């Protein structure tokens, strides 16, 4: 894969639930914390900065921040954050953040959730491929988690 191909991640999943239910799972901080695997306080609202602490095995205690950009209920929710795990001795302070956008579309059988994370092309070449791979796997995991959390059981 070329460096230019490492600019944007896009993944989708069908959640068998109404769009209003999926929107609530995405944008209510208490519900979000459960399926995303974080401890967080505050409220998702445009302009808000939320501190989050990972509760995932192997990443417990890792702190990160999301800056909420857009909330257009029940269709679009986006934030900016610094992607990927930081390696010991690695300075990421000068790197730009990426933008994460969730798009919710009503479809037959539920809600199509598409997550797009863009801006990896702004990362240093030394980090770009690793962080892109980490976040690609991460979004696959998180969309499955959202599906289990918000989806209706048959």
C-alpha positions in Angstrom: 0.0 0.0 0.0 1.4 3.4 -0.9 1.7 6.3 1.5 -0.9 8.2 -0.5 -3.4 5.3 0.1 -3.1 5.8 3.8 -5.2 8.9 4.1 -8.7 7.8 5.0 -10.3 4.8 6.7 -13.9 4.0 5.9 -15.9 1.1 7.5 -19.6 0.3 7.7 -21.9 -2.0 9.5 -25.6 -2.7 9.6 -27.0 -2.3 13.1 -30.4 -3.9 13.4 -32.0 -1.1 15.3 -33.8 2.2 14.5 -31.5 5.2 13.7 -32.8 7.0 16.8 -31.5 4.1 19.0 -28.1 4.0 17.3 -27.8 7.8 17.6 -28.4 7.6 21.3 -25.8 4.9 21.7 -23.3 7.1 19.8 -24.0 10.5 21.4 -25.1 9.7 25.0 -21.7 9.7 26.9 -22.8 7.0 29.3 -23.9 4.7 26.5 -20.9 5.6 24.4 -18.6 4.8 27.3 -20.0 1.3 27.6 -19.6 0.1 24.0 -16.5 2.2 23.2 -14.6 1.0 26.3 -13.8 4.2 28.0 -14.4 6.2 31.2 -15.6 9.7 30.3 -17.6 12.5 31.7 -19.3 15.5 30.2 -21.6 15.8 27.3 -21.1 15.4 23.5 -21.9 18.8 22.1 -20.3 20.8 19.3 -17.2 22.6 20.6 -16.8 20.4 23.7 -13.5 18.7 24.6 -14.0 15.4 26.4 -11.2 13.5 28.3 -11.4 9.8 27.9 -9.5 7.0 29.6 -9.4 3.6 27.9 -10.7 0.5 29.7 -9.7 -1.9 27.0 -7.4 -4.8 27.9 -3.8 -3.8 27.1 -4.7 -0.1 26.9 -6.2 0.5 30.4 -5.5 3.9 31.6 -4.5 5.4 28.2 -5.8 9.0 28.2 -7.0 10.8 25.1 -9.2 13.7 24.2 -12.0 14.2 21.6 -13.0 17.6 20.3 -16.6 17.4 19.1 -17.1 19.1 15.8 -20.6 18.3 14.5 -23.8 16.8 15.7 -26.7 16.7 13.2 -29.2 14.4 14.8 -29.8 11.7 13.8 -27.4 11.6 10.8 -23.9 12.9 11.5 -21.6 13.0 14.5 -18.0 14.0 14.3 -14.9 14.7 16.4 -11.2 15.4 16.1 -8.6 13.4 18.0 -4.9 12.3 17.9 -5.0 8.8 16.3 -3.1 5.7 17.3 -1.1 4.6 20.3 1.9 6.6 21.2 5.1 4.6 21.4 7.7 5.2 24.2 9.8 8.2 23.3 7.6 9.2 20.4 6.7 12.9 20.2 3.3 13.4 18.5 2.7 16.9 19.8 3.3 18.6 16.4 1.2 16.2 14.4 -2.3 17.2 13.3 -5.4 15.4 14.5 -7.6 13.2 12.4 -11.4 13.7 12.0 -13.8 10.9 12.8 -17.3 11.1 11.3 -20.1 8.7 11.9 -22.9 8.7 9.3 -26.2 7.0 10.1 -28.5 6.0 7.2 -31.9 4.4 7.6 -32.0 1.2 5.5 -34.2 -1.9 5.3 -33.5 -3.9 8.4 -32.0 -1.1 10.5 -29.3 1.5 10.4 -26.2 1.6 8.2 -23.4 3.1 10.3 -20.4 4.3 8.4 -17.4 5.6 10.2 -14.8 7.7 8.2 -11.5 8.7 9.8 -9.5 11.2 7.6 -6.3 13.1 7.9 -3.8 10.4 8.2 -1.8 11.9 5.3 -0.9 14.7 7.8 1.0 12.3 10.1 4.7 11.8 9.8 5.7 9.0 7.5 7.4 7.3 10.5 4.0 6.8 12.2 1.5 6.8 9.4 1.4 3.2 8.3 1.4 1.8 11.9 -1.3 4.3 13.1 -3.4 3.7 10.0 -3.3 -0.1 10.6 -4.1 0.3 14.3 -7.1 2.5 13.7 -8.4 0.3 10.8 -8.4 -2.7 13.2 -9.8 -0.4 15.9 -12.8 0.7 13.9 -13.6 -2.8 12.9 -13.6 -3.8 16.6 -15.6 -0.7 17.7 -18.3 -1.1 15.0 -18.8 -4.7 16.1 -19.0 -3.5 19.7 -21.6 -0.9 18.7 -23.6 -3.5 16.8 -23.6 -5.8 19.8 -24.6 -3.0 22.2 -27.3 -1.2 20.1 -28.5 -3.9 17.8 -31.7 -5.9 18.5 -31.3 -9.5 19.3 -33.2 -12.0 17.1 
